[in-house]
């Protein structure tokens, strides 16, 4: 089989690789579609996320879908499937407490310290990491399940409720997924901050009530004015100092700041006096936990989501072009997909 190797910073090689070893009972999947995630861009551009440092060459990718090659007696050959990228041990205290996403022995696809990713032609996985897809969805839509399930997990932990006012800072794939997820609660308002015009337009298509450009002035003031005093929940989906500051200032007293974005830097500061005086709750999000089925149901109801989110497709030999496009947020890109 062939695999796409990150061979150096911002450099790929698409070449032959050994077939994956499948322990007894594991499932073999022929990869067809892999979405490019923001964390993939971090590894591509800088070779690291915090202490997770790439050792070249390495295979990225964790937003995958494909077809069954060998279903270990559990799936028919050729069946279309979604790939859950987190392999948990099911034995540690976190797994036993129902927190498989913070498993102490987790192996996550495309994490340099754990296991190679799915930007390749074939992969082997335990059967619990493979979900058969219903007839109504396709392999391209399935790559949206991983970011959408993260957004569902974030929304469930956000204190969002029917009639709440919500802000989303950053309208990339995760921010737009957060918009879809929080819409399930029936919010009074969803207000979006995003510098890229095409992404603001996408947010409005998916149901945002207003979308603001943070460039010209104090976007937090605009959101506070539009929400008549601030929002109850703010989802921060960029991971920058500026976006975290903006999201914090958008909150009314008693509000909740939900941190989803992954920073490139190792330290972020915050205004402790503002957070203290407003008694702001800060929620950190670590991937997702048992939210894929709910994400799938959202995609079924929101058939417009894939048309808005899936904007670009590339063969693996054009991976650098695809990654550069996503990194630069050019050409109206939201979610770019590699097709194997």
N, C-alpha and C positions, 0 to 999 in steps of 0.2 A: 504494500500500500504506500501511498504518498502522504506526507505530513508537511505542514507549513511551520517552519522553524524561524523563530526570532533569533537571528544569528549574531546581531550586534544592535546597539541602539539605532532605531529607525531603519532596520535592514532585515529583510526576510530571504529565506531560501525555501523553495518548494521542491522537495526531493523525496527519494525513496526512503522508507523507514521499515523497521521490522514490524511484523503483524503483532497486535496486542495479545498478551497472554491472558487467557480467560480462566480463572479458577473454576472449579466445579460448581455448577449452579448459577454462574454468571451468564449474562446475556451479551451477545455481540450485535452491535448496531452499525449499519452503514450510514455514515454522516452525510447529510445532504445540505443543510442550512446551518450557519453559525452567525449569530449577531455579534457586532462589535460593541463592546461595553466600555464605559468610561474607565473602568479599572484596567482593561486591556490597553487603553491609550496611555495610562500612567506608565505601565511596564514598557510600552513601545517607546515613549518619549524619554523617560528618565531611568528605566531599568529597575525601578523599585517602587514599593509603597511601604513607607516606614522601614521596618527591618526585613520585609519580604523582598529580597534582592534576587534578580534574575541571574542564573548561571547559564550562560549561552553554550550551545543552542538550546532553546526551550520552545515548547508548543503552548500557545495561549488558547483562550476560548472556553466559555462555559455556558453560552446561550445557544444550545444545540437542539436539532431535531434530525430525524433520519428514519431508516427502515430496518426492520429486524432481519439480521442475517441468520442468527441462531438464537431462538427464544428459550432455550433450556427447558423445553416442554411447557412453557408458560405463555408464550406469544407465538402466533403463526408467522412463518417466514414472509417477509414483505410488508408486514403490518407497519403503518406509520406511527411513530412514537415521539414523545417529548423526553428530553434528558434532564433529570434533576442532577445538578452538578455537585451536590454535597454528599459525600459518602461518610456516614456516621458509624461509630463503633457499636452503639446500642448497649453498651455495658458500663460506661462511666456515670458519675453522679448526674451530669447534665442530661444525658440521654434518658436515664431512669426517671428524671424529673420532668420529662416531656419537652426538653430543650435541646433537641438534636442539632439545632443550628449553632449552638455554642458547645458542641461536643468537644471534649478535651483532646480527642484523637482524630478530629475531623480531617478528611482529605478532600480538598475542593479543587475541581478541575481548573487548570490554568493558574494555580497558586504556586509560585516558584519553590516554596518550602514544602509542598505537599504532593502534588501529582500533576503530570502534564495535562494540557487541555484538550479540547475536542476539535481544534482546527486541523483536522486530518480526515482521512477517508474511512477509518474504522476505529471503533472503540469498544472496550469491554467494561461492563458495569454490573453491580449487583441488581437483581430484579426490582428492588424497591426504588431504584433510581430511574426506572423506565415507566412511562405512563402512555398507554395506548390512546391514540387520538380519536375523537369521534368523527363521524363522516362529514360533518359540516365545516370542519376546520382543515387548513392545509399546513404543510411543513414550514412555510414561511411565517404564517401567523403564530405557529407554535414557538418560534424563537422569542416572541413577546411575553411568553408566560413567565420566564425567570424575572425580568424587571418588574412585570406587573404583580407578581406574587410578593416581591419586596415591598412594593407600594401598598398592597393589601395589608401586609404585616405592619407597616408603618401606620396606616390609617387606624388599624385596630388598637394600636398603642397610643394614639394621639389624643384621646378624650374627645374626638369629634363626635357630634351628635346632630340629630335632625334640627335644622334651623340655625346651625352655627355659621359663623363667618370664618372663612379660611383664606389664607394667603399661601401661594406657592412661589418660591424664589428659585427661578431656573426652570425653563420649559424645554429641557432636553428629554430624552426617552424616560428617565426616572421621574422628572417633574410632571410630564404629561401622563405617565402612569399613575402618579399620585393624584392627579386631577380625576382620572377615571375611578380610582379607588374611593376617594372621599365623596365623589358624587353619589355613591351608594347610600350615604347617610342622609341625603336630602338637605344639603346645606343651603342657607339663605343666600350666601355669596361665596364665589370662588374668584379671588383676585390674584392675578399672575404678574410677576416681574421677570422680564426677559429682554436682553439687549438685541437679540437677533429677530428681525421683523418676521421672517418666515415662521419662526417658532411661536411668536406671539399670535400670528394668524392661525396656526395649528391649535393653540390653546383655545381660541375663540370657537373654532370648528368643533372642538370636543366638549364645549359647554362652559368655559370660563365666562364670567359676567363682564370682566374688564381685564385688559392686558396692558401693562405699563412698561415703558422703556426706562430702565434705571439710569441711563446716561445723562439726560439733560439736567436733572436736579435731584432733590431728595425724594426718592421713590417711596420711602417709608412714610413720609408725610402725605403723599398722594393716596396711599393705601389706608392710612388712618382716617383721612378725610372721607374717602369713599365708603368706608365701613362705619362711619360715625363713631369714632373713638378707638378703633383698633379691632383686630381679629382675635378670635378665641384660640385658633390653631394656626401656626405657620410652619410649613414644610420647607426646610432648607435643602436644596438639591444640587448645589454647586460645589460646596466644600472650600470656599474662599473666605478670607477674613471679611471682605466687604459684604458678601451675601449673608454671612452669619450675623453681622452687625445690622444689616437691613431687616432681616427676619425678626430679630429681637425687638427692634424699635417698632415693628408693625403690630406687636401684641398689646392687647389691653390687659389691665391687671388681672391676675389669675390665669393668664393664657399659657399655652403649651408650645414650646419650641421643639420641633422634631428634626433631628439632624440625620439626613440620609446621605448627603454628598460626602465624597472621600477627598480630603485635602491632599495636595501634593506636599505640603510642608508638615513638619512633625509637631509643631506647636501652634495653637490658635488661642488668642486672648478673647476675653469678653468683658463687658462692663458689669462688674459685680453689684454696683449700686443700683443700676437700672433693673437688673434681674431681681435683686433683693426687694427693692421698693415695690415692684409690681408683682412680687411673689410668682415669678415665672417658673414653670416646671420644664426641665430640659430632658428630652427623651432621645437616647441614642438607639439607632437601628442597626442590627447585625443581620444582614441578608433576610431570610424569611423562615417561618416555621409552620408547616402544614397549611399553607395558603394557596397551593397550586390549583386545587379544585375550585376555590372561590374565584381565583383569577380566570380560570377557564370559563366559568359561568358569566363573568363580566364580558369576556370576548364574545361569547355567544349572543349576549344582549346588545352589545355595542359593536355591530358588524362594521361600523364606520371607522373603528379604532385602527385596524390594520391598514386601511387605505390612507389614513393620515400619518401614521407612524413609520411605515415601511417605505422609505423614499429612494433607496439606492441599493443596487445589487452588483456584485463583482465576482469574477472567478478568482481562485486563490493566487494565480500568477500576478494578479493586479492588487495584491494585498496592500502594498505600500501606498498605492494611489488611494485605496479605500481608507486606510488609517490616516493618511495626511488630510483627506477630505474631512473626516470626522474631527480630527484634532483642530483643524482650522474653522470648523463649523461653516463650511462654504457650500454654495450651490443649493441652499435650502435643505441640507441633510438633517435628518432626525435620527433614524435608525438605518445604518448600512449593514448589509448582510453579505457574507461570503457564501457562494454556492459551490459545493464540492460534488 
